[in-house]
Structures are given as C-alpha cells and as structure tokens.
Amino acid sequence: MRTSRSLPLLAALSILLTACASKTIPPEDYSGFLSDYSQLTQKQLPSGQAVLSWVSPDLDISHYTGVYIEPSQLYPWVLPTGRGPQATLSAVTGYYDAALKRELGKVMNVVAAPGPGTLIVRPAIVSLSASTQGLRFYEYLPVTLLAAGVSTAAGIRDQDSEISTEIAVIDATDQQVVAQVVRKGTGLTLENDSQIMTLDDFKWVLDGWALDMRREYLSSRH
C-alpha cells in the first residue's frame, strides 16, 4: 500500500521537474536575427542564469579598445499588443540600450560610431509576452489541483512576464561575427491575464543581462 500511495507523489514530482526545466530558448523559437545558430551551446553564467552562446576561438579581446552599441531592435514580429503596448516596447529597448552602455562603459570605451579596434554590440528583443505560471508543488496534490485548474480557466491565475534577447557581437573592421548570445528572462509576476506589462516588469532582467555582458568581457581578458 505504501508503494501505491507514493505513485501520485512521484508523478507530481516528475511534472514539477519538467515545469522547472531550463529557461533557454528552444531552436524552434529562434527569431532569425542571428546569421548562424548551429554553434550555440548552453552555458551557465556566474549569475546562475543559463544562456546559449558562441564565441569565436580566434577572438582576442585585447585587440579592441572601444565598443559601439547599436540601438536595440524589435525583431522580427514583436508588435504592440493590448498587454504590451508600443510605449512599453519603446521603453524596454531604450532602457536596454542604456543598461548596456552603463555596464560595458565601466570596462570599455563606449564610442559614438564604430571604427578600427571597435566591437559592435547588436542587440534585439525577440519576444515579450506573458504566460500562466506553472503549478507549484503543493498545487499538484489532488485536493488543490481542481481549484488551480479553475483559476487558470478563469484568467485569474498569476502569470509570468517573459522577455527574450539575441545579441551579435561584430568586429567593426571586417564585419565578422565574433560572438553570439541567445537568452530568455522572466520578469515580475503579473496578477492576471489582463494586466498590462510595463518597463518596470523587466528592468531587473535587462540590468542582469547587461551586467552579465560586462562580467563576460572581464573573464575573456584572463
């Protein structure tokens, strides 16, 4: 009897582990912004975040004295919606640019135009959306499972705000891609399926992405 009683718990744990899988972007969700996704591999950053990235084995960061950060794009079909209006999209890209300049400016000279000895950072926001939160462990218990399902159907269940980016780093002299990054982040929790997303929901994600880029630059110098 002890074994039979444990089966529902084991099934619940299995579902929970699946729900907590890595937040990296699957290949079917690549936007097409990058020229080549074939060499991307998963990497765990010191911040604990998982990203898909590639760095050219020929890259010598010491050859570069400056960085030019292109205005981030909305690519390819990140269009205004009722929950993600144009004001939010514009605020997100503007804040992303400022965060990248702030963090990379601490370790490199941020220049107004690309030139010799310059890296070009070309960022894009490739998705901004919301999804219903996965069930928490205690909600897999039989008594609460039905109630959780009703909340989801009614649209009153908490939702995750989600955002994804793809970044190409380019040698300004020969226009060769020297690094690429694809990553996804979860912003602040939304109360329901009608709450409008704002920049404040994503600020900490954008700050974290920029900080990780600075840290990766520093680690590449050693």
C-alpha positions as CSV (number, residue, x, y, z in Angstrom):
1,M,0.0,0.0,0.0
2,R,2.9,2.4,0.8
3,T,4.2,1.9,-2.8
4,S,0.8,2.6,-4.4
5,R,0.2,5.7,-2.3
6,S,3.6,7.1,-3.4
7,L,2.8,6.8,-7.1
8,P,0.8,10.0,-7.3
9,L,3.5,11.9,-5.5
10,L,6.2,10.5,-7.9
11,A,4.0,11.6,-10.8
12,A,3.7,15.0,-9.4
13,L,7.4,15.3,-8.8
14,S,8.0,14.3,-12.4
15,I,5.7,17.0,-13.7
16,L,7.3,19.6,-11.4
17,L,10.8,18.8,-12.6
18,T,9.6,19.2,-16.2
19,A,8.0,22.5,-15.4
20,C,11.2,23.8,-13.8
21,A,13.4,23.0,-16.8
22,S,15.9,25.4,-18.1
23,K,14.7,28.7,-19.5
24,T,16.9,28.6,-22.5
25,I,15.2,29.1,-25.9
26,P,14.5,26.0,-27.9
27,P,15.6,26.0,-31.6
28,E,12.1,26.3,-32.9
29,D,11.8,29.7,-31.2
30,Y,14.9,31.2,-32.7
31,S,14.0,34.5,-34.4
32,G,16.3,34.5,-37.4
33,F,18.1,37.7,-36.1
34,L,21.4,35.9,-35.9
35,S,23.2,34.6,-39.0
36,D,24.1,31.2,-37.6
37,Y,22.6,29.3,-34.7
38,S,24.4,26.0,-35.3
39,Q,27.4,26.6,-33.0
40,L,25.4,27.8,-30.0
41,T,26.0,25.8,-26.8
42,Q,24.4,26.1,-23.4
43,K,26.5,27.9,-20.7
44,Q,25.9,28.5,-17.1
45,L,26.9,32.1,-16.1
46,P,28.3,33.0,-12.7
47,S,24.9,34.7,-12.1
48,G,23.3,31.3,-12.2
49,Q,21.5,32.0,-15.5
50,A,21.7,29.7,-18.4
51,V,22.3,31.1,-21.9
52,L,23.0,29.8,-25.3
53,S,26.2,31.4,-26.6
54,W,29.1,31.1,-29.0
55,V,32.5,32.9,-29.0
56,S,34.9,32.7,-31.9
57,P,38.1,30.8,-30.9
58,D,40.0,33.4,-32.8
59,L,38.7,36.3,-30.7
60,D,41.4,38.3,-28.8
61,I,39.6,40.8,-26.7
62,S,42.8,42.7,-26.1
63,H,42.7,43.9,-29.8
64,Y,39.7,46.1,-29.0
65,T,39.7,49.5,-27.3
66,G,36.1,50.5,-27.8
67,V,32.6,49.3,-28.2
68,Y,29.7,50.6,-30.2
69,I,26.3,49.6,-29.0
70,E,23.7,49.7,-31.8
71,P,20.1,50.8,-30.8
72,S,18.4,47.5,-29.9
73,Q,15.8,46.3,-32.4
74,L,12.4,44.7,-32.0
75,Y,12.8,41.6,-34.2
76,P,11.1,40.1,-36.1
77,W,7.4,40.3,-35.0
78,V,7.5,42.0,-31.6
79,L,4.4,44.1,-32.3
80,P,2.4,46.2,-29.9
81,T,-0.5,44.4,-28.2
82,G,-3.1,45.2,-25.6
83,R,-0.9,43.9,-22.9
84,G,2.4,45.1,-24.4
85,P,1.7,48.5,-26.0
86,Q,4.1,50.5,-28.1
87,A,5.0,52.6,-25.1
88,T,6.2,49.5,-23.2
89,L,8.2,48.2,-26.2
90,S,9.9,51.6,-26.7
91,A,10.7,51.9,-23.0
92,V,12.2,48.4,-22.9
93,T,14.5,48.9,-25.9
94,G,15.6,52.4,-24.6
95,Y,16.3,51.0,-21.1
96,Y,18.2,48.0,-22.6
97,D,20.5,50.3,-24.6
98,A,21.2,52.5,-21.5
99,A,21.9,49.4,-19.4
100,L,24.4,48.0,-21.9
101,K,26.1,51.4,-22.2
102,R,26.3,51.7,-18.5
103,E,27.8,48.3,-17.7
104,L,30.1,48.0,-20.7
105,G,31.2,51.6,-20.2
106,K,32.7,50.5,-16.9
107,V,35.3,48.3,-18.7
108,M,35.5,49.7,-22.3
109,N,35.3,53.0,-24.1
110,V,31.7,53.3,-25.4
111,V,32.1,55.1,-28.8
112,A,29.6,57.1,-30.8
113,A,30.4,55.3,-34.1
114,P,32.2,52.1,-35.0
115,G,35.8,52.2,-36.3
116,P,39.1,50.3,-36.1
117,G,39.7,48.5,-32.8
118,T,35.9,48.6,-32.1
119,L,33.4,45.9,-31.3
120,I,29.8,46.3,-32.4
121,V,27.2,45.0,-30.0
122,R,24.0,44.4,-32.0
123,P,21.1,43.6,-29.6
124,A,17.5,42.6,-30.3
125,I,14.4,42.0,-28.2
126,V,12.9,39.0,-30.0
127,S,9.9,38.3,-27.7
128,L,7.9,40.0,-24.9
129,S,5.0,38.0,-23.6
130,A,3.1,36.6,-20.6
131,S,2.3,33.1,-19.8
132,T,0.3,31.4,-17.0
133,Q,2.5,30.3,-14.2
134,G,3.2,26.6,-13.8
135,L,1.6,24.8,-10.9
136,R,3.6,25.0,-7.6
137,F,4.4,21.7,-5.9
138,Y,1.6,21.8,-3.4
139,E,-0.9,22.5,-6.1
140,Y,-0.3,19.0,-7.6
141,L,-1.9,17.5,-4.6
142,P,-5.4,16.1,-5.5
143,V,-7.5,18.5,-3.3
144,T,-5.9,21.6,-4.8
145,L,-5.4,20.5,-8.4
146,L,-9.0,21.2,-9.4
147,A,-9.0,24.7,-7.8
148,A,-5.8,25.6,-9.6
149,G,-7.3,24.5,-12.9
150,V,-10.4,26.6,-12.3
151,S,-8.3,29.7,-11.6
152,T,-6.3,29.2,-14.8
153,A,-9.5,28.8,-16.9
154,A,-11.0,32.0,-15.3
155,G,-7.9,34.0,-16.2
156,I,-7.2,35.0,-12.5
157,R,-4.1,32.9,-12.0
158,D,-0.7,34.7,-11.7
159,Q,1.3,35.0,-14.9
160,D,4.9,35.3,-15.7
161,S,6.1,38.2,-17.8
162,E,8.8,36.9,-20.2
163,I,11.3,38.5,-22.5
164,S,14.0,37.2,-24.8
165,T,17.0,38.7,-26.5
166,E,19.5,37.7,-29.2
167,I,22.8,39.6,-29.5
168,A,25.5,39.6,-32.1
169,V,29.0,40.9,-31.4
170,I,30.8,42.0,-34.5
171,D,34.3,43.2,-35.4
172,A,33.8,46.7,-36.8
173,T,36.8,46.4,-39.2
174,D,35.9,43.2,-41.1
175,Q,32.3,42.9,-40.1
176,Q,32.9,39.3,-38.9
177,V,30.7,38.0,-36.1
178,V,32.9,37.1,-33.1
179,A,30.2,36.2,-30.5
180,Q,26.5,35.5,-30.2
181,V,24.1,35.1,-27.3
182,V,20.5,33.9,-27.1
183,R,18.8,34.2,-23.7
184,K,15.4,34.4,-22.0
185,G,14.3,36.0,-18.8
186,T,11.3,36.1,-16.5
187,G,10.2,39.5,-15.2
188,L,7.9,40.4,-12.4
189,T,4.8,38.3,-11.7
190,L,1.6,39.6,-13.2
191,E,-1.7,39.4,-11.3
192,N,-3.9,38.1,-14.1
193,D,-4.2,37.8,-17.9
194,S,-5.4,41.4,-18.4
195,Q,-2.6,43.3,-16.6
196,I,-0.6,45.5,-19.0
197,M,3.1,44.9,-19.0
198,T,5.4,47.9,-18.4
199,L,9.1,48.6,-18.3
200,D,9.1,48.1,-14.5
201,D,8.3,44.4,-15.0
202,F,11.5,43.9,-17.0
203,K,14.1,46.3,-15.5
204,W,15.9,43.8,-13.3
205,V,16.1,41.3,-16.2
206,L,17.6,44.0,-18.5
207,D,20.0,45.1,-15.8
208,G,21.1,41.5,-15.3
209,W,21.7,40.9,-19.0
210,A,23.9,44.0,-19.2
211,L,25.8,43.1,-16.0
212,D,26.5,39.6,-17.3
213,M,27.9,41.0,-20.5
214,R,30.3,43.1,-18.5
215,R,31.4,40.1,-16.5
216,E,31.8,38.0,-19.6
217,Y,34.1,40.7,-21.1
218,L,36.2,40.8,-17.9
219,S,36.5,37.0,-17.9
220,S,37.6,36.9,-21.5
221,R,40.6,39.1,-20.7
222,H,42.1,36.5,-18.4
